[in-house]
């Protein structure tokens, strides 16, 4: 599993998607942006944790 994004890039991309009103479900993001999902799960225990961290940072 190759990770091509930094943790900061992951958080910024999640913030961008969330603010644009994108579907934030794990299933949708995994299909639409597998690189983001792969990187998020590398840095965070699960997708929900990555979303929570992006909101709090």
Secondary structure, 3 states (H helix, E strand, C coil): CCCCCCHHHHHHHHHHHHHCCCCCCHHHHHHHCHHHHHHHHHHCCCHHHHHHHHHHC
